[in-house]
Amino acid sequence: MAGRTDAGVHASGQVASFRTCSRFTPAKIAGGGNALLPGDITIRAATETPIDFDPRRQATSRRYRYTIDLRKARPALLRNHVWHLRDGVDLESMKSVTSSLIGLHDFAAFTRPSIARDNVTTRCVNRASWDDRNGLAIFDIEANAFLMHMVRRIVGTLVEVGRGRISSDDFEKLVREAPPGEASRTAPARGLCLTKVRYESGLFDDDTNEDI
């Protein structure tokens, strides 16, 4: 698998590999797999790769999307895919500090202290942005790699900014000074989705449904 996610997190762009001696074409394997898999798993594309292909270690970046429902009425069809905040947040204040995530930073504040102590916590974020779509606040972030709970802690802390509980300066300080585990507010897993995994070879880059 290209990435490991927390229980309850979704994926619309996960990549997995396996070795086989089958003579079936990738298209037939995908079709046969979809006939046998449970309804909540779909193979969107399949292709042959070099024998040494590793979907996790050879990935150059991953993109995640977090969705917050800011509408008053509770979601029904989307209830397992969004974080519902009926009291709202100041999305503009959240947008204003999101750009501080872009670039090479130490994200030790946005993971468990035990993870920060035992692992390299520097990551390069090349995209981080919010989009407001009819009451849905959508956060997209792409980086070379992510720490455990990193995206959920970033979103949870940004929501605290939007609620006025954390200042913009304090958020930027978490990014700049990286106190291990300090950003403990963690958004629910259900709102998070892995939408894209990129490779130097351009594998699956022509898949236009990465955000579905």
Contacts in CASP RR format, 6 or more apart in sequence:
PFRMAT RR
TARGET T0000
AUTHOR 0000-0000-0000
METHOD contacts of the structure
MODEL  1
MAGRTDAGVHASGQVASFRTCSRFTPAKIAGGGNALLPGDITIRAATETP
IDFDPRRQATSRRYRYTIDLRKARPALLRNHVWHLRDGVDLESMKSVTSS
LIGLHDFAAFTRPSIARDNVTTRCVNRASWDDRNGLAIFDIEANAFLMHM
VRRIVGTLVEVGRGRISSDDFEKLVREAPPGEASRTAPARGLCLTKVRYE
SGLFDDDTNEDI
1 14 0 8 1.000
1 15 0 8 1.000
1 16 0 8 1.000
1 55 0 8 1.000
1 56 0 8 1.000
2 14 0 8 1.000
2 15 0 8 1.000
2 16 0 8 1.000
2 55 0 8 1.000
2 56 0 8 1.000
2 59 0 8 1.000
2 62 0 8 1.000
2 197 0 8 1.000
3 14 0 8 1.000
3 55 0 8 1.000
3 56 0 8 1.000
3 59 0 8 1.000
3 62 0 8 1.000
3 194 0 8 1.000
3 197 0 8 1.000
5 11 0 8 1.000
5 192 0 8 1.000
5 194 0 8 1.000
6 148 0 8 1.000
6 149 0 8 1.000
6 152 0 8 1.000
6 189 0 8 1.000
6 192 0 8 1.000
7 189 0 8 1.000
8 189 0 8 1.000
8 190 0 8 1.000
9 189 0 8 1.000
9 190 0 8 1.000
9 191 0 8 1.000
9 192 0 8 1.000
9 193 0 8 1.000
9 194 0 8 1.000
10 81 0 8 1.000
10 190 0 8 1.000
10 191 0 8 1.000
10 192 0 8 1.000
10 193 0 8 1.000
10 194 0 8 1.000
11 193 0 8 1.000
11 194 0 8 1.000
11 195 0 8 1.000
12 193 0 8 1.000
12 194 0 8 1.000
12 195 0 8 1.000
12 209 0 8 1.000
12 210 0 8 1.000
12 211 0 8 1.000
12 212 0 8 1.000
13 44 0 8 1.000
13 194 0 8 1.000
13 195 0 8 1.000
13 196 0 8 1.000
13 197 0 8 1.000
13 207 0 8 1.000
13 210 0 8 1.000
14 194 0 8 1.000
14 197 0 8 1.000
15 55 0 8 1.000
15 59 0 8 1.000
15 197 0 8 1.000
15 203 0 8 1.000
15 204 0 8 1.000
16 55 0 8 1.000
17 49 0 8 1.000
17 53 0 8 1.000
17 54 0 8 1.000
17 55 0 8 1.000
19 51 0 8 1.000
20 29 0 8 1.000
22 29 0 8 1.000
26 46 0 8 1.000
26 47 0 8 1.000
26 48 0 8 1.000
27 46 0 8 1.000
29 46 0 8 1.000
30 43 0 8 1.000
30 45 0 8 1.000
30 46 0 8 1.000
31 43 0 8 1.000
33 43 0 8 1.000
34 42 0 8 1.000
34 43 0 8 1.000
37 43 0 8 1.000
44 207 0 8 1.000
44 209 0 8 1.000
45 204 0 8 1.000
45 207 0 8 1.000
47 203 0 8 1.000
47 204 0 8 1.000
49 203 0 8 1.000
55 197 0 8 1.000
58 199 0 8 1.000
58 200 0 8 1.000
59 145 0 8 1.000
59 197 0 8 1.000
59 198 0 8 1.000
59 199 0 8 1.000
60 144 0 8 1.000
60 198 0 8 1.000
60 199 0 8 1.000
60 200 0 8 1.000
61 126 0 8 1.000
61 142 0 8 1.000
61 143 0 8 1.000
61 144 0 8 1.000
61 145 0 8 1.000
61 197 0 8 1.000
61 198 0 8 1.000
62 142 0 8 1.000
62 143 0 8 1.000
62 145 0 8 1.000
62 146 0 8 1.000
62 194 0 8 1.000
62 196 0 8 1.000
62 197 0 8 1.000
62 198 0 8 1.000
63 127 0 8 1.000
63 140 0 8 1.000
63 141 0 8 1.000
63 142 0 8 1.000
63 194 0 8 1.000
63 195 0 8 1.000
63 196 0 8 1.000
63 197 0 8 1.000
63 198 0 8 1.000
63 210 0 8 1.000
64 140 0 8 1.000
64 141 0 8 1.000
64 142 0 8 1.000
64 146 0 8 1.000
64 151 0 8 1.000
64 192 0 8 1.000
64 193 0 8 1.000
64 194 0 8 1.000
64 195 0 8 1.000
65 138 0 8 1.000
65 139 0 8 1.000
65 140 0 8 1.000
65 192 0 8 1.000
65 193 0 8 1.000
65 195 0 8 1.000
65 211 0 8 1.000
66 83 0 8 1.000
66 138 0 8 1.000
66 139 0 8 1.000
66 141 0 8 1.000
66 151 0 8 1.000
66 152 0 8 1.000
66 155 0 8 1.000
66 187 0 8 1.000
66 191 0 8 1.000
66 192 0 8 1.000
66 193 0 8 1.000
67 78 0 8 1.000
67 81 0 8 1.000
67 82 0 8 1.000
67 83 0 8 1.000
67 136 0 8 1.000
67 137 0 8 1.000
67 138 0 8 1.000
67 139 0 8 1.000
67 191 0 8 1.000
67 193 0 8 1.000
68 82 0 8 1.000
68 83 0 8 1.000
68 84 0 8 1.000
68 85 0 8 1.000
68 89 0 8 1.000
68 136 0 8 1.000
68 137 0 8 1.000
68 138 0 8 1.000
68 139 0 8 1.000
68 155 0 8 1.000
68 159 0 8 1.000
68 191 0 8 1.000
69 75 0 8 1.000
69 78 0 8 1.000
69 82 0 8 1.000
69 83 0 8 1.000
69 84 0 8 1.000
69 85 0 8 1.000
69 135 0 8 1.000
69 136 0 8 1.000
70 85 0 8 1.000
70 86 0 8 1.000
70 88 0 8 1.000
70 89 0 8 1.000
70 91 0 8 1.000
70 135 0 8 1.000
70 136 0 8 1.000
70 137 0 8 1.000
71 86 0 8 1.000
71 135 0 8 1.000
71 136 0 8 1.000
72 86 0 8 1.000
73 86 0 8 1.000
74 84 0 8 1.000
74 86 0 8 1.000
75 82 0 8 1.000
75 84 0 8 1.000
80 190 0 8 1.000
81 190 0 8 1.000
81 191 0 8 1.000
81 193 0 8 1.000
82 136 0 8 1.000
82 190 0 8 1.000
82 191 0 8 1.000
83 155 0 8 1.000
83 187 0 8 1.000
83 188 0 8 1.000
83 190 0 8 1.000
83 191 0 8 1.000
85 159 0 8 1.000
89 137 0 8 1.000
89 159 0 8 1.000
89 162 0 8 1.000
89 163 0 8 1.000
90 161 0 8 1.000
90 162 0 8 1.000
90 163 0 8 1.000
90 164 0 8 1.000
91 130 0 8 1.000
91 132 0 8 1.000
91 137 0 8 1.000
91 162 0 8 1.000
93 161 0 8 1.000
93 162 0 8 1.000
93 164 0 8 1.000
93 168 0 8 1.000
94 130 0 8 1.000
94 137 0 8 1.000
94 158 0 8 1.000
94 159 0 8 1.000
94 161 0 8 1.000
94 162 0 8 1.000
95 129 0 8 1.000
95 130 0 8 1.000
96 168 0 8 1.000
97 158 0 8 1.000
97 161 0 8 1.000
97 168 0 8 1.000
97 171 0 8 1.000
97 172 0 8 1.000
98 128 0 8 1.000
98 129 0 8 1.000
98 130 0 8 1.000
98 139 0 8 1.000
98 158 0 8 1.000
99 128 0 8 1.000
100 171 0 8 1.000
100 172 0 8 1.000
100 175 0 8 1.000
100 176 0 8 1.000
101 125 0 8 1.000
101 128 0 8 1.000
101 141 0 8 1.000
101 154 0 8 1.000
101 175 0 8 1.000
102 125 0 8 1.000
102 126 0 8 1.000
102 127 0 8 1.000
102 128 0 8 1.000
103 124 0 8 1.000
103 125 0 8 1.000
103 126 0 8 1.000
104 122 0 8 1.000
104 123 0 8 1.000
104 124 0 8 1.000
105 122 0 8 1.000
105 123 0 8 1.000
105 125 0 8 1.000
105 175 0 8 1.000
105 176 0 8 1.000
105 178 0 8 1.000
106 121 0 8 1.000
106 122 0 8 1.000
106 178 0 8 1.000
107 121 0 8 1.000
107 122 0 8 1.000
107 123 0 8 1.000
107 147 0 8 1.000
107 150 0 8 1.000
107 175 0 8 1.000
107 178 0 8 1.000
108 116 0 8 1.000
108 121 0 8 1.000
108 178 0 8 1.000
108 179 0 8 1.000
108 180 0 8 1.000
108 181 0 8 1.000
109 153 0 8 1.000
109 174 0 8 1.000
109 175 0 8 1.000
109 177 0 8 1.000
109 178 0 8 1.000
109 179 0 8 1.000
109 180 0 8 1.000
109 181 0 8 1.000
109 182 0 8 1.000
109 183 0 8 1.000
110 147 0 8 1.000
110 149 0 8 1.000
110 150 0 8 1.000
110 153 0 8 1.000
110 154 0 8 1.000
110 157 0 8 1.000
110 174 0 8 1.000
110 181 0 8 1.000
110 183 0 8 1.000
111 121 0 8 1.000
111 147 0 8 1.000
111 148 0 8 1.000
111 149 0 8 1.000
111 150 0 8 1.000
111 153 0 8 1.000
111 180 0 8 1.000
111 181 0 8 1.000
112 148 0 8 1.000
112 149 0 8 1.000
112 181 0 8 1.000
113 180 0 8 1.000
113 181 0 8 1.000
115 121 0 8 1.000
115 147 0 8 1.000
115 148 0 8 1.000
116 147 0 8 1.000
116 178 0 8 1.000
116 180 0 8 1.000
116 181 0 8 1.000
117 180 0 8 1.000
119 147 0 8 1.000
121 147 0 8 1.000
121 178 0 8 1.000
121 180 0 8 1.000
123 143 0 8 1.000
123 144 0 8 1.000
123 145 0 8 1.000
123 146 0 8 1.000
123 147 0 8 1.000
123 150 0 8 1.000
124 143 0 8 1.000
124 144 0 8 1.000
125 141 0 8 1.000
125 142 0 8 1.000
125 143 0 8 1.000
126 142 0 8 1.000
126 143 0 8 1.000
126 144 0 8 1.000
127 140 0 8 1.000
127 141 0 8 1.000
127 142 0 8 1.000
128 139 0 8 1.000
128 140 0 8 1.000
128 141 0 8 1.000
128 142 0 8 1.000
129 139 0 8 1.000
129 140 0 8 1.000
129 141 0 8 1.000
130 137 0 8 1.000
130 138 0 8 1.000
130 139 0 8 1.000
131 137 0 8 1.000
131 138 0 8 1.000
131 140 0 8 1.000
132 138 0 8 1.000
139 155 0 8 1.000
139 158 0 8 1.000
140 195 0 8 1.000
141 151 0 8 1.000
141 154 0 8 1.000
142 196 0 8 1.000
149 186 0 8 1.000
151 192 0 8 1.000
152 186 0 8 1.000
152 187 0 8 1.000
152 188 0 8 1.000
152 189 0 8 1.000
152 192 0 8 1.000
153 181 0 8 1.000
153 183 0 8 1.000
153 184 0 8 1.000
153 185 0 8 1.000
153 186 0 8 1.000
153 187 0 8 1.000
154 183 0 8 1.000
155 187 0 8 1.000
155 192 0 8 1.000
156 183 0 8 1.000
156 185 0 8 1.000
156 186 0 8 1.000
156 187 0 8 1.000
157 166 0 8 1.000
157 171 0 8 1.000
157 174 0 8 1.000
157 183 0 8 1.000
157 185 0 8 1.000
158 171 0 8 1.000
159 185 0 8 1.000
159 187 0 8 1.000
160 166 0 8 1.000
160 185 0 8 1.000
161 167 0 8 1.000
161 168 0 8 1.000
161 171 0 8 1.000
174 182 0 8 1.000
174 183 0 8 1.000
195 210 0 8 1.000
195 211 0 8 1.000
196 210 0 8 1.000
196 211 0 8 1.000
197 204 0 8 1.000
198 205 0 8 1.000
END
